[in-house]
Amino acid sequence: MKQTLIFLFVLLCLSVNSVFAQYDNYSLKDYVNPEYKRQALDFSLDGTLQNNSSKQNGSSPSFKHNQNNDYATINGSMSINYNRIKNSIRTQNTTYAGLSFGEQYYNNSYSSYFEHSNGTSSSRDYLKRNNAYNVQLNVDHNGYYYGNNEKFLLFAPSASFSYNHFKDKLDDETDESFDATNSTLSTYGSLSLGVGTGRIEEVGDARQAVYILQELQKQGVLKKNLSQEEINELAQLITKTKYKRRFDSRIRLIQEITSIDSLFVEKGYIEEEHSAAYFTTLYDNWMYAKAYRRSGNRVTLSVRPHFNYRNEKNEKVYINRDNYTINDTTKQFYYGADLNILYESEKPMNLYWQRSFSIGYSIGWIGSDYPKHDDSYDTDVFATYGIAYYPNSRTSISGSISENINYIFNDRNIWTTTSINLGMSYYFSPQLRLDAYYNLRFTYHYIDDRDNDLTTTYKDKYPSNSLSVRHTYSLF
């Protein structure tokens, strides 16, 4: 009898676990979005602590040079961001407009040592302080226009306007001590035109549908296990309902919950007499589940002409030279173009894990109307691999590693940058989200400059790390 009871208990536990795991095999990648439009207006506050250092070593037949820099930076900013998304069989359009205001403080500790070929040497140490503020406006549009298959045309204009003002103070015992101000007005514009194949879909609504079903199942109010097709139908209703524009949030919530409830009753998924457990579970997973998931692959070949106009004003006052002052204004216009190929892949491995991968190559040219600036030609190879984990409906944890190699042909100038990124996101409410990011970066810079048979080489290292925290409130 005892063995029979133990067997029945184990069988019951296995059956309960199998019921709760019923939806773990649902395939997010097979979900197909209906046509929808979405608009969002977010207000964000950001804070960043960053520690940077550099070790530079240079040599030529006439000197050897060692230089060390260490500086800590504190950044703060607030921004208003507008996003508009349109998704249909023929188009995938994303429009973004953002206005940000930022402030920055840093201390820079500097030491330099020169050893000359004639046997003499010189060194220098100083402390440099900086505070700055900036205003920036960005507008971007990415439009993918599809034919009868997954072939598409890309139209992606981008523009930005920024104003930066900062003050420098150099504390030194030499005549080089100064107070300086710099104001820079900059305008940037580009247009990407391209062709490609593939499609990447947002499948977060399908994940939210599963969140709702799993919680209702745990509460014991779900009468049946839904099939893949039935889950897709629920997810499409969520997509259509969620993205309808209503400025009265109370009425919007009533209509959204009513639509979902009607489907559950009509299909016989729940009893007609609703329990408190049903409504509280539905409300919680409707209002607080924020699953951002993507699925698909895309290859894009594009050309991108671009320009940048800078108007820079400087004033430098040398303190130990009887306040000797230098003022100058520089206006520069840069222009160029680059050819790019990019492969992107987003794969939901299961309901909890997401894999992201991208790799690209570009080659470009930059010219200028500035007399001292020669045309430059460069090429880039870059790749990123990322993993994200979604333990529940409110939380996401992500990590990625990326590598970028840039080569400038003019002076055999090579930059390599390796980055490791960690991120976490948590929703406190439908409007309020907290994000935290940590970045560890190492940059190596090598220059082999040859001019009139005189070779100068520089080998520079730039390790840095930063921690950022962001509060985002969604206005709608």
C-alpha positions as CSV (number, residue, x, y, z in Angstrom):
1,M,0.0,0.0,0.0
2,K,2.8,2.4,0.9
3,Q,4.6,1.7,-2.3
4,T,1.4,2.3,-4.2
5,L,0.9,5.7,-2.6
6,I,4.5,6.7,-3.3
7,F,4.1,5.7,-6.9
8,L,0.8,7.7,-7.2
9,F,2.5,10.8,-5.6
10,V,5.5,10.6,-8.0
11,L,3.1,10.2,-11.0
12,L,1.1,13.2,-9.8
13,C,4.2,15.4,-9.5
14,L,5.3,14.4,-13.0
15,S,1.9,15.1,-14.4
16,V,1.8,18.5,-12.8
17,N,5.3,19.4,-14.1
18,S,4.4,18.2,-17.5
19,V,1.3,20.5,-17.5
20,F,3.3,23.5,-16.4
21,A,5.9,22.8,-19.0
22,Q,3.2,22.3,-21.7
23,Y,4.1,25.6,-23.4
24,D,7.8,25.5,-23.1
25,N,8.0,23.8,-26.5
26,Y,6.1,26.6,-28.2
27,S,8.2,27.9,-31.1
28,L,8.5,31.7,-31.2
29,K,10.3,31.7,-34.6
30,D,7.1,30.4,-36.3
31,Y,4.9,33.3,-35.2
32,V,3.8,35.6,-38.0
33,N,2.8,39.2,-37.1
34,P,-0.4,40.7,-38.4
35,E,-0.3,44.2,-39.9
36,Y,0.1,46.8,-37.1
37,K,1.3,50.3,-36.2
38,R,2.9,51.3,-33.0
39,Q,3.9,54.7,-31.5
40,A,5.8,55.3,-28.2
41,L,7.0,58.4,-26.5
42,D,9.5,57.8,-23.7
43,F,11.2,60.1,-21.2
44,S,14.6,58.9,-19.9
45,L,17.1,59.9,-17.3
46,D,20.7,58.4,-17.7
47,G,23.7,58.4,-15.5
48,T,27.2,56.9,-16.4
49,L,30.4,56.4,-14.5
50,Q,33.4,55.7,-16.8
51,N,37.0,55.0,-16.1
52,N,39.5,55.3,-19.0
53,S,43.2,54.9,-19.4
54,S,45.7,55.0,-22.2
55,K,49.3,53.8,-22.6
56,Q,51.0,55.3,-25.7
57,N,54.5,54.3,-27.0
58,G,56.1,56.0,-30.0
59,S,59.5,55.8,-31.6
60,S,61.4,57.2,-34.5
61,P,65.1,57.6,-35.4
62,S,65.1,60.9,-33.4
63,F,63.1,60.1,-30.2
64,K,61.3,57.6,-28.0
65,H,58.1,58.6,-26.3
66,N,56.0,57.2,-23.5
67,Q,52.7,58.7,-22.3
68,N,50.2,57.6,-19.7
69,N,46.7,59.0,-19.3
70,D,44.1,58.1,-16.6
71,Y,40.7,59.9,-16.4
72,A,37.4,59.3,-14.7
73,T,34.1,60.6,-16.3
74,I,30.7,61.3,-14.8
75,N,27.9,61.8,-17.4
76,G,24.3,62.7,-16.8
77,S,21.5,63.3,-19.4
78,M,17.8,63.4,-20.0
79,S,16.1,62.7,-23.2
80,I,12.7,62.5,-24.9
81,N,12.4,59.7,-27.6
82,Y,9.7,59.1,-30.1
83,N,9.4,55.8,-31.9
84,R,7.0,54.8,-34.7
85,I,6.9,51.3,-36.1
86,K,4.9,50.0,-39.1
87,N,4.8,46.3,-39.9
88,S,3.0,44.7,-42.9
89,I,3.8,42.0,-45.5
90,R,5.2,44.7,-47.8
91,T,6.9,47.1,-45.4
92,Q,8.9,47.2,-42.2
93,N,9.4,50.9,-41.2
94,T,10.9,52.3,-38.1
95,T,11.1,56.1,-37.4
96,Y,12.9,57.6,-34.5
97,A,13.3,61.2,-33.2
98,G,15.2,62.0,-30.0
99,L,16.1,65.2,-28.2
100,S,18.7,64.9,-25.4
101,F,20.4,67.3,-22.9
102,G,23.6,66.1,-21.2
103,E,26.3,67.2,-18.9
104,Q,29.8,65.8,-18.3
105,Y,32.6,66.1,-15.7
106,Y,36.1,64.5,-15.8
107,N,39.5,64.6,-14.3
108,N,42.5,63.7,-16.4
109,S,45.9,62.7,-14.9
110,Y,48.7,62.9,-17.5
111,S,52.4,62.0,-17.6
112,S,54.7,62.1,-20.5
113,Y,58.4,61.2,-21.1
114,F,60.6,62.0,-24.1
115,E,64.0,60.5,-24.7
116,H,65.9,62.1,-27.6
117,S,68.6,60.7,-29.8
118,N,71.1,63.4,-28.7
119,G,71.0,62.0,-25.2
120,T,68.6,64.6,-23.7
121,S,65.3,63.8,-22.1
122,S,62.2,65.7,-20.9
123,S,59.1,64.8,-18.9
124,R,55.8,66.4,-18.0
125,D,53.0,65.8,-15.5
126,Y,49.7,67.7,-15.1
127,L,46.1,67.4,-14.0
128,K,43.3,68.5,-16.4
129,R,39.7,69.1,-15.5
130,N,36.7,69.4,-17.8
131,N,33.0,70.1,-17.6
132,A,30.7,70.2,-20.6
133,Y,27.1,70.2,-21.6
134,N,25.5,69.3,-24.9
135,V,22.2,69.4,-26.7
136,Q,21.5,66.9,-29.5
137,L,18.6,66.2,-31.9
138,N,18.5,63.0,-33.9
139,V,16.1,61.8,-36.6
140,D,16.4,58.4,-38.2
141,H,14.2,56.3,-40.5
142,N,14.8,52.7,-41.6
143,G,12.5,51.4,-44.3
144,Y,12.5,47.9,-45.7
145,Y,10.2,47.5,-48.7
146,Y,9.4,43.9,-49.8
147,G,8.2,42.4,-53.1
148,N,6.5,39.1,-53.5
149,N,9.2,37.3,-51.5
150,E,11.8,38.2,-48.9
151,K,13.8,40.4,-51.3
152,F,13.7,44.1,-50.2
153,L,14.8,47.6,-51.0
154,L,16.3,49.7,-48.2
155,F,15.7,53.4,-47.7
156,A,17.3,54.8,-44.6
157,P,17.9,58.6,-44.2
158,S,19.5,59.9,-41.0
159,A,20.2,63.4,-39.6
160,S,21.5,64.9,-36.4
161,F,22.1,68.4,-35.0
162,S,24.2,69.0,-31.9
163,Y,25.7,71.8,-29.9
164,N,28.5,71.1,-27.4
165,H,30.1,73.6,-25.0
166,F,32.9,72.6,-22.6
167,K,35.5,74.2,-20.4
168,D,39.0,72.9,-19.9
169,K,41.4,73.8,-17.0
170,L,45.0,72.6,-17.1
171,D,46.9,72.8,-13.8
172,D,50.7,72.8,-14.5
173,E,53.8,74.5,-13.2
174,T,55.0,75.4,-16.7
175,D,53.9,78.1,-19.0
176,E,51.4,75.7,-20.6
177,S,48.8,76.1,-17.8
178,F,45.5,77.4,-19.3
179,D,41.8,77.9,-19.1
180,A,40.0,77.1,-22.3
181,T,36.4,77.1,-23.7
182,N,35.2,75.4,-26.8
183,S,31.8,75.6,-28.6
184,T,31.0,73.3,-31.4
185,L,28.0,73.4,-33.7
186,S,27.7,70.2,-35.8
187,T,25.2,69.0,-38.4
188,Y,25.3,65.4,-39.8
189,G,23.3,63.7,-42.6
190,S,23.4,60.4,-44.4
191,L,21.3,58.3,-46.7
192,S,21.6,54.5,-47.0
193,L,20.2,52.9,-50.1
194,G,20.4,49.2,-50.6
195,V,19.0,45.8,-51.5
196,G,18.8,42.6,-49.6
197,T,17.0,39.4,-48.6
198,G,15.5,38.1,-45.4
199,R,13.2,39.4,-42.7
200,I,13.5,39.9,-38.9
201,E,10.2,39.9,-37.0
202,E,9.3,41.2,-33.5
203,V,7.8,38.1,-31.7
204,G,7.4,39.6,-28.2
205,D,3.6,39.4,-28.3
206,A,3.8,35.6,-28.9
207,R,5.9,35.3,-25.8
208,Q,3.4,37.4,-23.8
209,A,0.6,35.1,-24.9
210,V,2.6,32.2,-23.5
211,Y,3.2,34.1,-20.2
212,I,-0.6,34.6,-19.8
213,L,-1.3,30.9,-20.6
214,Q,1.3,29.6,-18.2
215,E,0.1,31.7,-15.3
216,L,-3.6,30.9,-15.9
217,Q,-2.6,27.2,-16.0
218,K,-0.9,27.5,-12.7
219,Q,-4.0,29.1,-11.2
220,G,-6.1,26.1,-12.5
221,V,-8.5,28.2,-14.5
222,L,-7.5,27.1,-18.0
223,K,-9.7,24.3,-19.3
224,K,-7.5,23.1,-22.1
225,N,-3.9,23.1,-23.5
226,L,-3.8,25.4,-26.5
227,S,-2.1,24.2,-29.7
228,Q,0.5,26.2,-31.7
229,E,-2.2,27.6,-34.0
230,E,-4.4,28.6,-31.1
231,I,-1.5,30.4,-29.3
232,N,-0.7,32.2,-32.6
233,E,-4.3,33.4,-32.8
234,L,-4.1,34.7,-29.3
235,A,-0.8,36.4,-30.0
236,Q,-2.2,38.1,-33.1
237,L,-5.1,39.4,-31.1
238,I,-2.7,40.8,-28.6
239,T,-0.7,42.5,-31.3
240,K,-3.8,44.1,-32.9
241,T,-5.3,45.2,-29.6
242,K,-2.2,46.5,-28.0
243,Y,-1.2,48.9,-30.7
244,K,-4.5,50.7,-31.1
245,R,-4.1,54.4,-30.2
246,R,-6.2,55.7,-27.3
247,F,-5.1,58.7,-25.2
248,D,-7.4,57.7,-22.2
249,S,-5.4,54.9,-20.6
250,R,-8.3,53.8,-18.4
251,I,-10.6,53.2,-21.4
252,R,-7.8,51.6,-23.3
253,L,-7.1,49.1,-20.6
254,I,-10.8,48.2,-20.3
255,Q,-11.1,47.6,-24.1
256,E,-7.9,45.6,-24.2
257,I,-8.8,43.3,-21.4
258,T,-12.3,42.9,-22.7
259,S,-11.0,41.8,-26.1
260,I,-8.7,39.2,-24.6
261,D,-11.4,38.0,-22.2
262,S,-13.9,37.6,-25.1
263,L,-11.5,35.3,-27.0
264,F,-11.0,33.1,-23.9
265,V,-14.8,32.8,-23.4
266,E,-15.7,32.3,-27.0
267,K,-13.1,29.6,-27.6
268,G,-14.0,27.8,-24.3
269,Y,-10.5,28.2,-22.8
270,I,-12.0,29.2,-19.4
271,E,-15.3,28.9,-17.5
272,E,-17.9,31.5,-18.2
273,E,-18.0,32.4,-14.5
274,H,-14.7,34.1,-14.0
275,S,-12.8,33.8,-10.8
276,A,-10.7,36.5,-9.0
277,A,-7.6,34.4,-9.8
278,Y,-8.3,34.6,-13.5
279,F,-8.7,38.4,-13.6
280,T,-5.8,39.2,-11.3
281,T,-3.5,36.9,-13.4
282,L,-4.7,38.4,-16.7
283,Y,-4.3,41.9,-15.5
284,D,-0.8,41.3,-14.1
285,N,0.5,39.6,-17.3
286,W,-1.2,42.1,-19.6
287,M,0.1,45.2,-17.8
288,Y,3.5,44.1,-16.6
289,A,4.8,41.5,-19.1
290,K,7.2,43.3,-21.5
291,A,8.8,40.7,-23.7
292,Y,11.1,42.0,-26.4
293,R,12.0,39.2,-28.7
294,R,13.1,39.0,-32.4
295,S,13.3,36.2,-35.0
296,G,14.8,36.0,-38.5
297,N,17.8,36.6,-40.7
298,R,18.6,39.4,-43.0
299,V,21.4,40.3,-45.5
300,T,21.8,43.9,-46.7
301,L,24.1,45.4,-49.3
302,S,24.0,49.2,-49.2
303,V,25.8,52.4,-50.2
304,R,25.8,55.4,-47.8
305,P,26.7,58.9,-48.8
306,H,27.1,61.3,-45.9
307,F,28.3,64.7,-44.8
308,N,29.2,66.6,-41.6
309,Y,29.5,70.3,-41.1
310,R,31.3,71.7,-38.0
311,N,31.6,75.2,-36.7
312,E,34.1,75.3,-33.9
313,K,35.0,78.3,-31.7
314,N,38.0,78.2,-29.2
315,E,39.4,80.5,-26.6
316,K,42.5,79.6,-24.6
317,V,43.9,81.8,-21.8
318,Y,47.5,80.9,-20.7
319,I,47.5,81.7,-16.9
320,N,51.3,81.8,-16.4
321,R,51.8,84.1,-19.4
322,D,50.0,87.2,-18.1
323,N,46.7,85.8,-19.3
324,Y,47.8,85.6,-22.9
325,T,44.7,84.7,-25.0
326,I,44.3,82.9,-28.3
327,N,40.9,82.9,-30.1
328,D,40.2,81.0,-33.3
329,T,37.2,79.8,-35.3
330,T,37.3,76.8,-37.6
331,K,34.6,75.8,-40.1
332,Q,34.9,72.4,-41.7
333,F,32.8,70.5,-44.1
334,Y,33.4,66.7,-44.5
335,Y,31.8,64.5,-47.1
336,G,32.1,60.9,-48.2
337,A,30.5,57.6,-48.9
338,D,30.9,54.0,-48.0
339,L,29.8,50.6,-49.2
340,N,28.5,48.2,-46.6
341,I,27.4,44.5,-46.4
342,L,25.7,43.3,-43.2
343,Y,24.3,40.0,-42.1
344,E,22.0,39.9,-39.1
345,S,20.5,36.9,-37.3
346,E,18.0,36.7,-34.4
347,K,17.1,33.3,-33.0
348,P,14.8,32.6,-30.1
349,M,16.4,29.3,-28.9
350,N,13.4,28.7,-26.6
351,L,11.0,30.7,-24.6
352,Y,13.7,31.8,-22.2
353,W,16.9,32.2,-24.3
354,Q,17.7,34.5,-27.3
355,R,20.7,34.4,-29.5
356,S,21.8,37.4,-31.6
357,F,24.6,37.6,-34.2
358,S,25.7,40.1,-36.8
359,I,28.8,40.5,-39.0
360,G,29.6,43.2,-41.5
361,Y,32.2,44.8,-43.7
362,S,32.5,48.3,-45.1
363,I,34.9,50.3,-47.2
364,G,34.7,54.1,-47.5
365,W,36.2,57.4,-48.3
366,I,36.1,60.8,-46.6
367,G,37.0,64.2,-48.1
368,S,37.0,67.8,-46.8
369,D,37.1,71.4,-47.8
370,Y,39.7,72.0,-45.1
371,P,43.1,72.7,-46.7
372,K,45.1,70.7,-44.2
373,H,42.9,67.6,-44.4
374,D,43.8,65.0,-47.1
375,D,41.2,62.6,-48.4
376,S,41.2,59.4,-46.3
377,Y,40.2,55.8,-47.2
378,D,39.4,53.1,-44.7
379,T,37.9,49.7,-44.2
380,D,36.0,48.0,-41.3
381,V,35.3,44.5,-40.3
382,F,33.0,44.0,-37.3
383,A,31.1,41.2,-35.6
384,T,28.8,40.9,-32.5
385,Y,27.6,37.8,-30.7
386,G,25.0,38.1,-27.9
387,I,22.9,36.0,-25.6
388,A,19.8,37.2,-23.7
389,Y,17.9,35.4,-20.9
390,Y,14.2,36.1,-20.0
391,P,13.5,34.4,-16.6
392,N,10.1,36.0,-16.2
393,S,7.7,38.5,-17.8
394,R,9.4,41.6,-16.2
395,T,13.1,40.8,-16.4
396,S,15.7,40.4,-19.1
397,I,19.4,39.8,-18.7
398,S,21.8,40.1,-21.7
399,G,25.4,39.8,-22.6
400,S,27.4,40.3,-25.8
401,I,31.0,40.4,-27.1
402,S,32.0,42.4,-30.2
403,E,35.1,42.9,-32.3
404,N,35.9,45.8,-34.7
405,I,38.9,46.2,-36.9
406,N,39.5,49.5,-38.7
407,Y,42.3,50.1,-41.2
408,I,43.1,53.6,-42.6
409,F,45.1,53.2,-45.8
410,N,46.7,56.6,-45.9
411,D,49.2,56.1,-43.0
412,R,48.8,52.4,-42.3
413,N,46.7,53.2,-39.3
414,I,45.0,50.2,-37.5
415,W,42.4,50.3,-34.7
416,T,41.1,47.1,-33.1
417,T,38.4,47.3,-30.4
418,T,37.1,44.4,-28.3
419,S,34.0,45.1,-26.2
420,I,32.1,43.0,-23.6
421,N,28.7,44.3,-22.7
422,L,26.3,43.2,-19.9
423,G,22.8,44.5,-19.5
424,M,19.7,44.0,-17.3
425,S,16.2,45.4,-17.7
426,Y,13.3,45.4,-15.2
427,Y,9.7,46.7,-15.5
428,F,8.3,48.3,-12.3
429,S,5.1,49.2,-14.1
430,P,3.6,49.5,-17.6
431,Q,5.3,52.9,-17.9
432,L,8.4,52.7,-15.7
433,R,11.5,50.6,-16.6
434,L,15.0,50.4,-15.1
435,D,18.0,49.5,-17.3
436,A,21.6,48.9,-16.2
437,Y,24.5,48.4,-18.5
438,Y,28.2,47.5,-17.9
439,N,30.8,47.9,-20.7
440,L,34.4,46.7,-20.7
441,R,36.4,47.8,-23.7
442,F,40.0,47.4,-24.9
443,T,41.3,49.4,-27.9
444,Y,44.7,48.8,-29.6
445,H,46.0,51.5,-32.0
446,Y,49.0,51.0,-34.3
447,I,50.5,53.6,-36.7
448,D,53.3,53.1,-39.1
449,D,53.8,56.6,-40.6
450,R,56.3,56.9,-43.4
451,D,57.2,60.3,-44.7
452,N,60.3,61.0,-46.7
453,D,61.9,57.7,-45.7
454,L,61.5,58.7,-42.0
455,T,59.4,56.1,-40.2
456,T,57.5,56.9,-37.0
457,T,55.6,54.1,-35.2
458,Y,53.0,54.4,-32.4
459,K,51.6,51.6,-30.3
460,D,48.7,52.8,-28.1
461,K,46.5,50.9,-25.7
462,Y,43.1,52.2,-24.4
463,P,41.4,50.1,-21.8
464,S,38.1,51.5,-20.4
465,N,35.0,50.4,-18.4
466,S,31.7,52.1,-17.7
467,L,28.5,51.6,-15.7
468,S,25.3,53.2,-16.9
469,V,21.8,53.3,-15.3
470,R,18.7,54.5,-17.0
471,H,15.2,55.2,-15.8
472,T,12.6,55.3,-18.6
473,Y,9.0,56.5,-18.3
474,S,6.7,55.9,-21.2
475,L,4.4,58.8,-21.8
476,F,2.3,56.7,-24.2
